[in-house]
Amino acid sequence: MPDAYSPSRYDADYFLRIDRWAQSRKYREELSELVTRMSVSHADLLLDVGCGTGEALRYVQEHCGCTVVGLDYPAKSHEFGPRGSRVRGSAELLPFADATFTKVMFIHAIGHVPDPMGAVREAWRVLRPSGTLGIITPNRRFVYAHRPLNRLGFIPYAPDPTVMHCFGRKELIRFLSDVRFVDISVSFFGPTPRFLMSNLETFRERLIAVARKPPA
């Protein structure tokens, strides 16, 4: 595996921070919004790519009652959360047969993958016809809006060395379209930067994307 997944980046402290964040109300609101937009039901077989500490797996099981499988590569992530439903593997080479899942989601994971296009192609491959892909990722406009104040020290900021890609809405739509997904919806979610004079929709903190694999 490439250095992007090295233990020095994804150590125990990293996953402890992730686990604390995954208990927050903010994370739950984002996750609830995605699950609703994906229309997850008890009949689904859902894959969570980059499942981290497994909080999304627990949430989906409790609220939707469906069968879930989590995948992540860093070994430390597998010390957290439900063990029976987790697999170690790479997002760019999913260890599953074609057309296995009805739903696939990336929750704050697509930006951590060295080859996000390859990961989305793999999601396409393992989705059944008419299956649904869901993504939550930071909105590039929100991130970039903070950079001048970060550099000046007005807003404390510690860069996450595990983040390799940050997407804008149009880029994400084009990205999913290139992989042949249809019914693509990418919307803004969450707060805008507090220092903006107006509540500009396009500067909201997150992008939530939902797309569908065409029927056979």
GUDO-716074 format. One record per residue: residue in one letter; chain; x, y, z of N, C-alpha, C in turn. Coordinates in nm, 3 decimals. Layout:
residues N
 rest kette     n.x     n.y     n.z    ca.x    ca.y    ca.z     c.x     c.y     c.z
    A     A       X       Y       Z       X       Y       Z       X       Y       Z
...
This chain:
residues 216
 rest kette     n.x     n.y     n.z    ca.x    ca.y    ca.z     c.x     c.y     c.z
    M     A   0.084  -0.120   0.000   0.000   0.000   0.000   0.088   0.125   0.000
    P     A   0.040   0.236  -0.061   0.121   0.358  -0.066   0.135   0.423   0.071
    D     A   0.231   0.518   0.079   0.256   0.588   0.205   0.132   0.660   0.257
    A     A   0.036   0.686   0.169  -0.086   0.755   0.211  -0.156   0.683   0.325
    Y     A  -0.137   0.551   0.335  -0.203   0.473   0.440  -0.106   0.431   0.550
    S     A   0.007   0.497   0.561   0.111   0.454   0.655   0.063   0.468   0.799
    P     A   0.107   0.376   0.888   0.067   0.383   1.030   0.104   0.513   1.097
    S     A   0.208   0.582   1.049   0.247   0.708   1.112   0.140   0.816   1.091
    R     A   0.061   0.805   0.984  -0.048   0.900   0.960  -0.176   0.855   1.031
    Y     A  -0.207   0.727   1.019  -0.330   0.674   1.075  -0.298   0.594   1.201
    D     A  -0.254   0.665   1.306  -0.218   0.597   1.430  -0.337   0.595   1.526
    A     A  -0.313   0.543   1.646  -0.422   0.530   1.744  -0.479   0.666   1.782
    D     A  -0.394   0.768   1.798  -0.442   0.901   1.834  -0.536   0.957   1.726
    Y     A  -0.501   0.931   1.600  -0.587   0.978   1.490  -0.727   0.918   1.504
    F     A  -0.736   0.788   1.526  -0.867   0.725   1.532  -0.942   0.758   1.661
    L     A  -0.870   0.789   1.768  -0.938   0.837   1.888  -1.004   0.972   1.863
    R     A  -0.935   1.060   1.789  -0.994   1.190   1.753  -1.116   1.170   1.663
    I     A  -1.104   1.081   1.567  -1.215   1.052   1.477  -1.334   0.996   1.555
    D     A  -1.306   0.909   1.650  -1.414   0.848   1.727  -1.487   0.952   1.811
    R     A  -1.413   1.048   1.870  -1.478   1.154   1.946  -1.565   1.241   1.856
    W     A  -1.513   1.274   1.738  -1.589   1.355   1.643  -1.715   1.282   1.597
    A     A  -1.705   1.149   1.578  -1.818   1.071   1.529  -1.931   1.061   1.632
    Q     A  -1.903   1.098   1.757  -2.008   1.101   1.860  -2.082   1.234   1.863
    S     A  -2.035   1.330   1.783  -2.091   1.465   1.791  -2.227   1.475   1.723
    R     A  -2.303   1.574   1.767  -2.434   1.600   1.706  -2.418   1.638   1.558
    K     A  -2.315   1.714   1.529  -2.289   1.759   1.392  -2.269   1.640   1.298
    Y     A  -2.190   1.543   1.341  -2.166   1.425   1.258  -2.297   1.348   1.237
    R     A  -2.374   1.332   1.344  -2.501   1.259   1.335  -2.598   1.327   1.239
    E     A  -2.600   1.460   1.240  -2.688   1.533   1.149  -2.649   1.510   1.003
    E     A  -2.519   1.513   0.976  -2.471   1.488   0.840  -2.505   1.346   0.796
    L     A  -2.479   1.251   0.884  -2.505   1.111   0.851  -2.654   1.085   0.830
    S     A  -2.736   1.142   0.915  -2.881   1.127   0.901  -2.931   1.183   0.767
    E     A  -2.875   1.299   0.729  -2.914   1.360   0.602  -2.876   1.269   0.484
    L     A  -2.757   1.213   0.487  -2.714   1.127   0.377  -2.799   1.000   0.369
    V     A  -2.822   0.936   0.482  -2.900   0.812   0.485  -3.041   0.837   0.433
    T     A  -3.098   0.952   0.469  -3.233   0.987   0.421  -3.232   1.007   0.270
    R     A  -3.134   1.080   0.219  -3.129   1.107   0.075  -3.102   0.981  -0.006
    M     A  -3.030   0.886   0.055  -3.003   0.759  -0.014  -3.119   0.661  -0.004
    S     A  -3.220   0.694   0.076  -3.337   0.606   0.097  -3.293   0.467   0.143
    V     A  -3.206   0.464   0.243  -3.159   0.336   0.297  -3.274   0.269   0.372
    S     A  -3.294   0.140   0.347  -3.402   0.065   0.412  -3.348  -0.067   0.466
    H     A  -3.433  -0.139   0.539  -3.391  -0.264   0.600  -3.354  -0.369   0.496
    A     A  -3.399  -0.352   0.372  -3.372  -0.451   0.268  -3.234  -0.434   0.203
    D     A  -3.163  -0.327   0.236  -3.038  -0.297   0.169  -2.920  -0.377   0.224
    L     A  -2.821  -0.394   0.135  -2.689  -0.442   0.173  -2.594  -0.327   0.143
    L     A  -2.541  -0.264   0.248  -2.471  -0.137   0.237  -2.323  -0.153   0.270
    L     A  -2.239  -0.092   0.187  -2.094  -0.088   0.209  -2.053   0.054   0.247
    D     A  -1.981   0.067   0.359  -1.925   0.195   0.403  -1.776   0.191   0.376
    V     A  -1.731   0.264   0.273  -1.590   0.265   0.234  -1.517   0.372   0.316
    G     A  -1.408   0.331   0.382  -1.338   0.423   0.472  -1.416   0.439   0.600
    C     A  -1.454   0.327   0.660  -1.550   0.329   0.772  -1.492   0.380   0.902
    G     A  -1.359   0.399   0.908  -1.300   0.457   1.029  -1.330   0.375   1.153
    T     A  -1.388   0.440   1.253  -1.415   0.372   1.380  -1.548   0.298   1.381
    G     A  -1.621   0.303   1.270  -1.742   0.223   1.258  -1.869   0.286   1.311
    E     A  -1.866   0.416   1.344  -1.984   0.480   1.399  -2.100   0.481   1.299
    A     A  -2.069   0.502   1.170  -2.175   0.502   1.068  -2.238   0.363   1.056
    L     A  -2.158   0.258   1.072  -2.212   0.122   1.067  -2.316   0.102   1.178
    R     A  -2.280   0.146   1.298  -2.373   0.133   1.411  -2.500   0.213   1.385
    Y     A  -2.482   0.335   1.336  -2.598   0.422   1.313  -2.694   0.360   1.212
    V     A  -2.641   0.313   1.100  -2.726   0.258   0.995  -2.796   0.131   1.043
    Q     A  -2.725   0.047   1.116  -2.788  -0.074   1.170  -2.902  -0.039   1.264
    E     A  -2.880   0.058   1.352  -2.981   0.094   1.451  -3.102   0.163   1.389
    H     A  -3.078   0.251   1.291  -3.187   0.332   1.238  -3.253   0.277   1.113
    C     A  -3.183   0.189   1.041  -3.239   0.137   0.915  -3.257  -0.014   0.918
    G     A  -3.182  -0.082   1.003  -3.200  -0.226   1.016  -3.145  -0.308   0.902
    C     A  -3.063  -0.247   0.816  -3.010  -0.321   0.701  -2.878  -0.389   0.736
    T     A  -2.832  -0.472   0.645  -2.702  -0.538   0.660  -2.592  -0.444   0.614
    V     A  -2.489  -0.427   0.696  -2.382  -0.332   0.664  -2.246  -0.402   0.666
    V     A  -2.158  -0.353   0.581  -2.019  -0.398   0.577  -1.931  -0.273   0.574
    G     A  -1.830  -0.269   0.660  -1.737  -0.157   0.661  -1.603  -0.199   0.606
    L     A  -1.540  -0.109   0.531  -1.406  -0.136   0.477  -1.314  -0.019   0.510
    D     A  -1.194  -0.052   0.557  -1.090   0.049   0.576  -0.955  -0.023   0.568
    Y     A  -0.850   0.052   0.533  -0.719  -0.012   0.521  -0.635   0.000   0.648
    P     A  -0.624   0.118   0.712  -0.535   0.127   0.828  -0.571   0.025   0.936
    A     A  -0.471  -0.047   0.982  -0.495  -0.154   1.079  -0.558  -0.102   1.207
    K     A  -0.519   0.018   1.252  -0.570   0.071   1.378  -0.721   0.093   1.376
    S     A  -0.777   0.120   1.259  -0.921   0.144   1.253  -1.000   0.021   1.296
    H     A  -0.941  -0.096   1.280  -1.012  -0.220   1.310  -1.010  -0.255   1.459
    E     A  -0.947  -0.169   1.538  -0.951  -0.185   1.683  -1.073  -0.117   1.743
    F     A  -1.151  -0.049   1.659  -1.268   0.024   1.705  -1.394  -0.039   1.645
    G     A  -1.505  -0.019   1.714  -1.635  -0.049   1.655  -1.664  -0.197   1.635
    P     A  -1.776  -0.226   1.567  -1.818  -0.365   1.546  -1.717  -0.440   1.460
    R     A  -1.679  -0.560   1.504  -1.573  -0.634   1.436  -1.627  -0.727   1.328
    G     A  -1.741  -0.786   1.349  -1.790  -0.888   1.258  -1.826  -0.839   1.120
    S     A  -1.848  -0.709   1.107  -1.896  -0.656   0.979  -1.791  -0.570   0.910
    R     A  -1.664  -0.592   0.942  -1.558  -0.507   0.888  -1.456  -0.589   0.810
    V     A  -1.404  -0.527   0.703  -1.306  -0.592   0.617  -1.189  -0.495   0.598
    R     A  -1.068  -0.547   0.599  -0.952  -0.463   0.569  -0.924  -0.468   0.420
    G     A  -0.913  -0.351   0.356  -0.887  -0.348   0.213  -0.879  -0.206   0.163
    S     A  -0.844  -0.193   0.036  -0.825  -0.064  -0.027  -0.950  -0.020  -0.103
    A     A  -0.981   0.109  -0.095  -1.096   0.164  -0.168  -1.077   0.153  -0.318
    E     A  -0.952   0.153  -0.363  -0.923   0.148  -0.507  -0.922   0.006  -0.562
    L     A  -0.933  -0.093  -0.474  -0.937  -0.233  -0.517  -1.025  -0.309  -0.418
    L     A  -1.154  -0.290  -0.426  -1.247  -0.346  -0.329  -1.250  -0.499  -0.339
    P     A  -1.241  -0.567  -0.226  -1.235  -0.714  -0.226  -1.374  -0.779  -0.230
    F     A  -1.456  -0.734  -0.324  -1.591  -0.785  -0.336  -1.623  -0.813  -0.483
    A     A  -1.716  -0.904  -0.505  -1.757  -0.938  -0.641  -1.840  -0.825  -0.703
    D     A  -1.848  -0.825  -0.833  -1.932  -0.729  -0.905  -2.076  -0.739  -0.854
    A     A  -2.144  -0.623  -0.852  -2.288  -0.616  -0.822  -2.324  -0.684  -0.690
    T     A  -2.247  -0.655  -0.585  -2.272  -0.714  -0.453  -2.369  -0.631  -0.369
    F     A  -2.355  -0.497  -0.372  -2.424  -0.410  -0.277  -2.535  -0.328  -0.343
    T     A  -2.636  -0.295  -0.264  -2.741  -0.204  -0.312  -2.709  -0.059  -0.282
    K     A  -2.623  -0.036  -0.181  -2.582   0.099  -0.143  -2.433   0.099  -0.110
    V     A  -2.364   0.207  -0.151  -2.224   0.228  -0.113  -2.211   0.373  -0.069
    M     A  -2.140   0.396   0.042  -2.121   0.534   0.087  -1.977   0.561   0.127
    F     A  -1.937   0.686   0.105  -1.807   0.738   0.148  -1.836   0.856   0.241
    I     A  -1.811   0.842   0.369  -1.839   0.949   0.464  -1.705   1.010   0.506
    H     A  -1.677   1.128   0.454  -1.548   1.194   0.479  -1.433   1.097   0.448
    A     A  -1.444   1.028   0.337  -1.343   0.930   0.300  -1.285   0.953   0.161
    I     A  -1.365   1.006   0.068  -1.319   1.016  -0.071  -1.198   1.108  -0.084
    G     A  -1.187   1.209   0.002  -1.073   1.300  -0.001  -0.945   1.242   0.056
    H     A  -0.956   1.126   0.121  -0.839   1.061   0.181  -0.780   0.954   0.090
    V     A  -0.843   0.929  -0.022  -0.801   0.822  -0.112  -0.704   0.877  -0.217
    P     A  -0.588   0.815  -0.238  -0.494   0.865  -0.338  -0.555   0.878  -0.478
    D     A  -0.641   0.783  -0.516  -0.704   0.784  -0.648  -0.856   0.783  -0.632
    P     A  -0.917   0.900  -0.609  -1.062   0.902  -0.586  -1.143   0.852  -0.705
    M     A  -1.098   0.879  -0.827  -1.168   0.828  -0.944  -1.167   0.675  -0.945
    G     A  -1.052   0.617  -0.913  -1.045   0.472  -0.905  -1.137   0.415  -0.799
    A     A  -1.149   0.484  -0.684  -1.236   0.439  -0.577  -1.383   0.445  -0.619
    V     A  -1.421   0.550  -0.690  -1.561   0.562  -0.734  -1.591   0.460  -0.843
    R     A  -1.494   0.431  -0.929  -1.514   0.325  -1.029  -1.535   0.190  -0.961
    E     A  -1.460   0.166  -0.855  -1.478   0.042  -0.780  -1.617   0.038  -0.714
    A     A  -1.662   0.153  -0.661  -1.797   0.158  -0.604  -1.901   0.124  -0.710
    W     A  -1.882   0.178  -0.831  -1.971   0.145  -0.944  -1.972  -0.006  -0.968
    R     A  -1.854  -0.066  -0.970  -1.843  -0.209  -1.000  -1.918  -0.295  -0.900
    V     A  -1.904  -0.264  -0.769  -1.964  -0.350  -0.667  -2.111  -0.318  -0.641
    L     A  -2.160  -0.207  -0.697  -2.303  -0.174  -0.684  -2.386  -0.259  -0.780
    R     A  -2.503  -0.298  -0.734  -2.598  -0.365  -0.822  -2.661  -0.262  -0.915
    P     A  -2.714  -0.305  -1.029  -2.788  -0.211  -1.115  -2.897  -0.140  -1.034
    S     A  -2.910  -0.010  -1.056  -3.003   0.078  -0.983  -2.959   0.103  -0.839
    G     A  -2.837   0.058  -0.803  -2.785   0.084  -0.669  -2.747   0.230  -0.651
    T     A  -2.733   0.272  -0.526  -2.712   0.413  -0.493  -2.577   0.435  -0.427
    L     A  -2.510   0.542  -0.471  -2.385   0.588  -0.411  -2.412   0.715  -0.332
    G     A  -2.354   0.726  -0.212  -2.367   0.847  -0.131  -2.231   0.893  -0.083
    I     A  -2.210   1.025  -0.085  -2.081   1.083  -0.045  -2.105   1.205   0.044
    I     A  -2.030   1.215   0.153  -2.017   1.340   0.229  -1.870   1.379   0.223
    T     A  -1.844   1.504   0.188  -1.706   1.551   0.180  -1.702   1.701   0.204
    P     A  -1.590   1.755   0.253  -1.583   1.900   0.274  -1.602   1.977   0.143
    N     A  -1.669   2.091   0.154  -1.688   2.181   0.040  -1.563   2.267   0.025
    R     A  -1.502   2.260  -0.092  -1.377   2.332  -0.114  -1.391   2.481  -0.089
    R     A  -1.504   2.540  -0.123  -1.522   2.685  -0.102  -1.517   2.721   0.047
    F     A  -1.576   2.635   0.130  -1.573   2.659   0.274  -1.427   2.653   0.324
    V     A  -1.354   2.551   0.280  -1.216   2.534   0.322  -1.129   2.651   0.277
    Y     A  -1.142   2.688   0.151  -1.057   2.795   0.095  -1.093   2.931   0.154
    A     A  -1.219   2.951   0.192  -1.258   3.079   0.250  -1.185   3.107   0.380
    H     A  -1.149   3.001   0.451  -1.080   3.017   0.580  -0.930   3.038   0.567
    R     A  -0.873   3.006   0.453  -0.727   3.002   0.444  -0.658   3.135   0.477
    P     A  -0.705   3.250   0.427  -0.637   3.375   0.463  -0.634   3.400   0.614
    L     A  -0.747   3.371   0.681  -0.753   3.391   0.826  -0.673   3.285   0.900
    N     A  -0.663   3.165   0.841  -0.576   3.062   0.901  -0.432   3.108   0.900
    R     A  -0.388   3.160   0.784  -0.248   3.202   0.771  -0.214   3.319   0.862
    L     A  -0.313   3.406   0.884  -0.291   3.522   0.971  -0.304   3.487   1.119
    G     A  -0.350   3.366   1.147  -0.361   3.322   1.285  -0.489   3.362   1.354
    F     A  -0.586   3.420   1.280  -0.712   3.461   1.343  -0.801   3.341   1.372
    I     A  -0.792   3.239   1.287  -0.868   3.116   1.309  -0.767   3.002   1.317
    P     A  -0.751   2.939   1.434  -0.655   2.829   1.447  -0.686   2.717   1.349
    Y     A  -0.583   2.661   1.290  -0.604   2.557   1.191  -0.485   2.462   1.191
    A     A  -0.512   2.334   1.203  -0.408   2.232   1.196  -0.439   2.143   1.076
    P     A  -0.362   2.153   0.969  -0.390   2.073   0.850  -0.389   1.923   0.880
    D     A  -0.482   1.852   0.821  -0.489   1.707   0.835  -0.405   1.646   0.723
    P     A  -0.291   1.584   0.756  -0.203   1.531   0.652  -0.263   1.414   0.575
    T     A  -0.376   1.360   0.623  -0.437   1.246   0.553  -0.532   1.291   0.443
    V     A  -0.564   1.420   0.436  -0.655   1.471   0.332  -0.574   1.507   0.207
    M     A  -0.609   1.447   0.096  -0.536   1.469  -0.029  -0.616   1.543  -0.135
    H     A  -0.749   1.544  -0.123  -0.834   1.605  -0.225  -0.949   1.679  -0.158
    C     A  -0.984   1.793  -0.216  -1.097   1.872  -0.169  -1.179   1.911  -0.292
    F     A  -1.308   1.884  -0.291  -1.391   1.897  -0.410  -1.483   2.018  -0.404
    G     A  -1.512   2.074  -0.522  -1.619   2.170  -0.540  -1.740   2.099  -0.598
    R     A  -1.856   2.165  -0.595  -1.980   2.100  -0.639  -1.975   2.060  -0.786
    K     A  -1.935   2.152  -0.874  -1.933   2.121  -1.016  -1.833   2.010  -1.047
    E     A  -1.720   2.014  -0.979  -1.619   1.910  -0.999  -1.671   1.773  -0.960
    L     A  -1.744   1.767  -0.848  -1.796   1.640  -0.801  -1.903   1.586  -0.895
    I     A  -1.987   1.674  -0.947  -2.088   1.632  -1.045  -2.021   1.574  -1.170
    R     A  -1.921   1.644  -1.221  -1.849   1.596  -1.340  -1.778   1.465  -1.311
    F     A  -1.721   1.455  -1.197  -1.649   1.336  -1.151  -1.741   1.214  -1.155
    L     A  -1.860   1.227  -1.098  -1.955   1.115  -1.092  -2.012   1.084  -1.230
    S     A  -2.035   1.187  -1.308  -2.085   1.168  -1.444  -1.985   1.091  -1.530
    D     A  -1.858   1.121  -1.513  -1.753   1.053  -1.590  -1.748   0.903  -1.560
    V     A  -1.791   0.865  -1.441  -1.794   0.724  -1.404  -1.927   0.660  -1.445
    R     A  -2.014   0.737  -1.509  -2.142   0.691  -1.566  -2.254   0.678  -1.464
    F     A  -2.242   0.745  -1.351  -2.356   0.753  -1.261  -2.461   0.846  -1.319
    V     A  -2.587   0.824  -1.282  -2.698   0.907  -1.329  -2.776   0.959  -1.208
    D     A  -2.874   1.045  -1.236  -2.956   1.104  -1.129  -2.868   1.163  -1.019
    I     A  -2.767   1.237  -1.062  -2.668   1.292  -0.969  -2.723   1.417  -0.901
    S     A  -2.715   1.418  -0.769  -2.755   1.534  -0.690  -2.642   1.568  -0.594
    V     A  -2.590   1.690  -0.605  -2.485   1.736  -0.512  -2.532   1.867  -0.451
    S     A  -2.550   1.869  -0.322  -2.603   1.988  -0.256  -2.513   2.029  -0.140
    F     A  -2.531   2.154  -0.099  -2.453   2.210   0.012  -2.526   2.183   0.143
    F     A  -2.447   2.161   0.250  -2.506   2.127   0.379  -2.419   2.182   0.490
    G     A  -2.482   2.218   0.600  -2.408   2.264   0.716  -2.394   2.414   0.722
    P     A  -2.316   2.464   0.818  -2.301   2.609   0.838  -2.211   2.671   0.733
    T     A  -2.224   2.803   0.718  -2.130   2.881   0.637  -2.025   2.940   0.731
    P     A  -1.911   2.987   0.677  -1.811   3.050   0.764  -1.872   3.165   0.844
    R     A  -1.844   3.170   0.972  -1.909   3.268   1.060  -1.869   3.412   1.028
    F     A  -1.756   3.431   0.962  -1.710   3.567   0.934  -1.772   3.626   0.807
    L     A  -1.848   3.545   0.729  -1.913   3.599   0.611  -2.030   3.689   0.651
    M     A  -2.051   3.795   0.574  -2.156   3.892   0.605  -2.295   3.838   0.574
    S     A  -2.304   3.740   0.485  -2.435   3.684   0.450  -2.425   3.532   0.447
    N     A  -2.540   3.467   0.455  -2.547   3.322   0.459  -2.543   3.267   0.316
    L     A  -2.425   3.265   0.256  -2.410   3.223   0.117  -2.416   3.071   0.106
    E     A  -2.515   3.022   0.032  -2.539   2.879   0.021  -2.417   2.803  -0.029
    T     A  -2.347   2.858  -0.126  -2.237   2.786  -0.189  -2.113   2.775  -0.100
    F     A  -2.115   2.844   0.015  -2.002   2.835   0.108  -2.032   2.745   0.228
    R     A  -2.139   2.669   0.223  -2.168   2.578   0.333  -2.057   2.474   0.349
    E     A  -2.046   2.419   0.467  -1.928   2.340   0.504  -1.914   2.209   0.428
    R     A  -2.024   2.144   0.396  -2.018   2.011   0.336  -2.084   2.007   0.198
    L     A  -2.041   1.906   0.122  -2.113   1.864   0.002  -2.170   1.726   0.029
    I     A  -2.297   1.709  -0.003  -2.360   1.577   0.007  -2.403   1.536  -0.134
    A     A  -2.349   1.426  -0.181  -2.375   1.378  -0.316  -2.447   1.244  -0.311
    V     A  -2.546   1.231  -0.397  -2.617   1.103  -0.414  -2.631   1.078  -0.563
    A     A  -2.600   0.958  -0.607  -2.609   0.923  -0.749  -2.649   0.776  -0.761
    R     A  -2.696   0.740  -0.880  -2.747   0.606  -0.901  -2.677   0.538  -1.018
    K     A  -2.652   0.411  -1.003  -2.605   0.329  -1.114  -2.724   0.294  -1.201
    P     A  -2.715   0.310  -1.332  -2.832   0.282  -1.416  -2.878   0.136  -1.404
    P     A  -3.005   0.110  -1.432  -3.053  -0.028  -1.432  -2.984  -0.108  -1.544
    A     A  -2.986  -0.236  -1.531  -2.921  -0.323  -1.629  -2.990  -0.312  -1.766
